[in-house]
Amino acid sequence: MLLRLNIVLLLVTVVSALLLVRQSHDGRKLFADLERARAEGRKLDADIHRLKAEREGEATNLRVEQLARERLQMRPISPALTLGPAAAASVAAAAASAARPASGAAR
């Protein structure tokens, strides 16, 4: 009877040791997964900041104007485009006459 008790206690001890090893391994594996997820989260945060900076850079007035000229082939407006040739000539003549007295007074 004492032999049977010793065998049962030995089996319980071995099973307990195996379960302890298994739990320890699972804990290490979960910790490694957690660290991997944290590293990925930090990488995604860095990507978010980089993308926000790129978006702000793309939205500047200079960049929008450059894209409008290149892709959409847009031009700045001028009196010749908005008023027509006859009106543009009169606006140019008025601008030239307004510039003459100012330059004459400077002499």
Contact map, one row per residue, 1 for C-alpha under 8 A:
11111000000000000000000000000000000000000000000000000000000000000000000000000000000000000000000000000000000
11111100000000000000000000000000000000000000000000000000000000000000000000000000000000000000000000000000000
11111110000000000000000000000000000000000000000000000000000000000000000000000000000000000000000000000000000
11111111000000000000000000000000000000000000000000000000000000000000000000000000000000000000000000000000000
11111111100000000000000000000000000000000000000000000000000000000000000000000000000000000000000000000000000
01111111110000000000000000000000000000000000000000000000000000000000000000000000000000000000000000000000000
00111111111000000000000000000000000000000000000000000000000000000000000000000000000000000000000000000000000
00011111111100000000000000000000000000000000000000000000000000000000000000000000000000000000000000000000000
00001111111110000000000000000000000000000000000000000000000000000000000000000000000000000000000000000000000
00000111111111000000000000000000000000000000000000000000000000000000000000000000000000000000000000000000000
00000011111111100000000000000000000000000000000000000000000000000000000000000000000000000000000000000000000
00000001111111110000000000000000000000000000000000000000000000000000000000000000000000000000000000000000000
00000000111111111000000000000000000000000000000000000000000000000000000000000000000000000000000000000000000
00000000011111111100000000000000000000000000000000000000000000000000000000000000000000000000000000000000000
00000000001111111110000000000000000000000000000000000000000000000000000000000000000000000000000000000000000
00000000000111111111000000000000000000000000000000000000000000000000000000000000000000000000000000000000000
00000000000011111111100000000000000000000000000000000000000000000000000000000000000000000000000000000000000
00000000000001111111110000000000000000000000000000000000000000000000000000000000000000000000000000000000000
00000000000000111111111000000000000000000000000000000000000000000000000000000000000000000000000000000000000
00000000000000011111111100000000000000000000000000000000000000000000000000000000000000000000000000000000000
00000000000000001111111110000000000000000000000000000000000000000000000000000000000000000000000000000000000
00000000000000000111111111000000000000000000000000000000000000000000000000000000000000000000000000000000000
00000000000000000011111111100000000000000000000000000000000000000000000000000000000000000000000000000000000
00000000000000000001111111110000000000000000000000000000000000000000000000000000000000000000000000000000000
00000000000000000000111111111000000000000000000000000000000000000000000000000000000000000000000000000000000
00000000000000000000011111111100000000000000000000000000000000000000000000000000000000000000000000000000000
00000000000000000000001111111110000000000000000000000000000000000000000000000000000000000000000000000000000
00000000000000000000000111111111000000000000000000000000000000000000000000000000000000000000000000000000000
00000000000000000000000011111111100000000000000000000000000000000000000000000000000000000000000000000000000
00000000000000000000000001111111110000000000000000000000000000000000000000000000000000000000000000000000000
00000000000000000000000000111111111000000000000000000000000000000000000000000000000000000000000000000000000
00000000000000000000000000011111111100000000000000000000000000000000000000000000000000000000000000000000000
00000000000000000000000000001111111110000000000000000000000000000000000000000000000000000000000000000000000
00000000000000000000000000000111111111000000000000000000000000000000000000000000000000000000000000000000000
00000000000000000000000000000011111111100000000000000000000000000000000000000000000000000000000000000000000
00000000000000000000000000000001111111110000000000000000000000000000000000000000000000000000000000000000000
00000000000000000000000000000000111111111000000000000000000000000000000000000000000000000000000000000000000
00000000000000000000000000000000011111111100000000000000000000000000000000000000000000000000000000000000000
00000000000000000000000000000000001111111110000000000000000000000000000000000000000000000000000000000000000
00000000000000000000000000000000000111111111000000000000000000000000000000000000000000000000000000000000000
00000000000000000000000000000000000011111111100000000000000000000000000000000000000000000000000000000000000
00000000000000000000000000000000000001111111110000000000000000000000000000000000000000000000000000000000000
00000000000000000000000000000000000000111111111000000000000000000000000000000000000000000000000000000000000
00000000000000000000000000000000000000011111111100000000000000000000000000000000000000000000000000000000000
00000000000000000000000000000000000000001111111110000000000000000000000000000000000000000000000000000000000
00000000000000000000000000000000000000000111111111000000000000000000000000000000000000000000000000000000000
00000000000000000000000000000000000000000011111111100000000000000000000000000000000000000000000000000000000
00000000000000000000000000000000000000000001111111110000000000000000000000000000000000000000000000000000000
00000000000000000000000000000000000000000000111111111000000000000000000000000000000000000000000000000000000
00000000000000000000000000000000000000000000011111111100000000000000000000000000000000000000000000000000000
00000000000000000000000000000000000000000000001111111110000000000000000000000000000000000000000000000000000
00000000000000000000000000000000000000000000000111111111000000000000000000000000000000000000000000000000000
00000000000000000000000000000000000000000000000011111111100000000000000000000000000000000000000000000000000
00000000000000000000000000000000000000000000000001111111110000000000000000000000000000000000000000000000000
00000000000000000000000000000000000000000000000000111111111000000000000000000000000000000000000000000000000
00000000000000000000000000000000000000000000000000011111111100000000000000000000000000000000000000000000000
00000000000000000000000000000000000000000000000000001111111100100000000000000000000000000000000000000000000
00000000000000000000000000000000000000000000000000000111111100110000000000000000000000000000000000000000000
00000000000000000000000000000000000000000000000000000011111110110000000000000000000000000000000000000000000
00000000000000000000000000000000000000000000000000000001111111110000000000000000000000000000000000000000000
00000000000000000000000000000000000000000000000000000000001111111000000000000000000000000000000000000000000
00000000000000000000000000000000000000000000000000000000000111111100000000000000000000000000000000000000000
00000000000000000000000000000000000000000000000000000000111111111110000000000000000000000000000000000000000
00000000000000000000000000000000000000000000000000000000011111111111000000000000000000000000000000000000000
00000000000000000000000000000000000000000000000000000000000011111111100000000000000000000000000000000000000
00000000000000000000000000000000000000000000000000000000000001111111110000000000000000000000000000000000000
00000000000000000000000000000000000000000000000000000000000000111111111100000000000000000000000000000000000
00000000000000000000000000000000000000000000000000000000000000011111111111000000000000000000000000000000000
00000000000000000000000000000000000000000000000000000000000000001111111111100000000000000000000000000000000
00000000000000000000000000000000000000000000000000000000000000000111111111000000000000000000000000000000000
00000000000000000000000000000000000000000000000000000000000000000011111110000000000000000000000000000000000
00000000000000000000000000000000000000000000000000000000000000000011111111000000000000000000000000000000000
00000000000000000000000000000000000000000000000000000000000000000001111111100000000000000000000000000000000
00000000000000000000000000000000000000000000000000000000000000000001110111110000000000000000000000000000000
00000000000000000000000000000000000000000000000000000000000000000000100011111000000000000000000000000000000
00000000000000000000000000000000000000000000000000000000000000000000000001111100000000000000000000000000000
00000000000000000000000000000000000000000000000000000000000000000000000000111110110000000000000000000000000
00000000000000000000000000000000000000000000000000000000000000000000000000011111110000000000000000000000000
00000000000000000000000000000000000000000000000000000000000000000000000000001111111100110010000000000000000
00000000000000000000000000000000000000000000000000000000000000000000000000000111111110111000000000000000000
00000000000000000000000000000000000000000000000000000000000000000000000000001111111110000000000000000000000
00000000000000000000000000000000000000000000000000000000000000000000000000001111111100000000000000000000000
00000000000000000000000000000000000000000000000000000000000000000000000000000011111111110000000000000000000
00000000000000000000000000000000000000000000000000000000000000000000000000000011111111110000000000000000000
00000000000000000000000000000000000000000000000000000000000000000000000000000001101111111000000000000000000
00000000000000000000000000000000000000000000000000000000000000000000000000000000001111111100000000000000000
00000000000000000000000000000000000000000000000000000000000000000000000000000011001111111110000000000000000
00000000000000000000000000000000000000000000000000000000000000000000000000000011001111111111000000000000000
00000000000000000000000000000000000000000000000000000000000000000000000000000001000011111111100000000000000
00000000000000000000000000000000000000000000000000000000000000000000000000000000000001111111110000000000000
00000000000000000000000000000000000000000000000000000000000000000000000000000010000000111111111000000000000
00000000000000000000000000000000000000000000000000000000000000000000000000000000000000011111111100000000000
00000000000000000000000000000000000000000000000000000000000000000000000000000000000000001111111110000000000
00000000000000000000000000000000000000000000000000000000000000000000000000000000000000000111111111000000000
00000000000000000000000000000000000000000000000000000000000000000000000000000000000000000011111111100000000
00000000000000000000000000000000000000000000000000000000000000000000000000000000000000000001111111110000000
00000000000000000000000000000000000000000000000000000000000000000000000000000000000000000000111111111000000
00000000000000000000000000000000000000000000000000000000000000000000000000000000000000000000011111111100000
00000000000000000000000000000000000000000000000000000000000000000000000000000000000000000000001111111110000
00000000000000000000000000000000000000000000000000000000000000000000000000000000000000000000000111111111000
00000000000000000000000000000000000000000000000000000000000000000000000000000000000000000000000011111111100
00000000000000000000000000000000000000000000000000000000000000000000000000000000000000000000000001111111110
00000000000000000000000000000000000000000000000000000000000000000000000000000000000000000000000000111111111
00000000000000000000000000000000000000000000000000000000000000000000000000000000000000000000000000011111111
00000000000000000000000000000000000000000000000000000000000000000000000000000000000000000000000000001111111
00000000000000000000000000000000000000000000000000000000000000000000000000000000000000000000000000000111111
00000000000000000000000000000000000000000000000000000000000000000000000000000000000000000000000000000011111
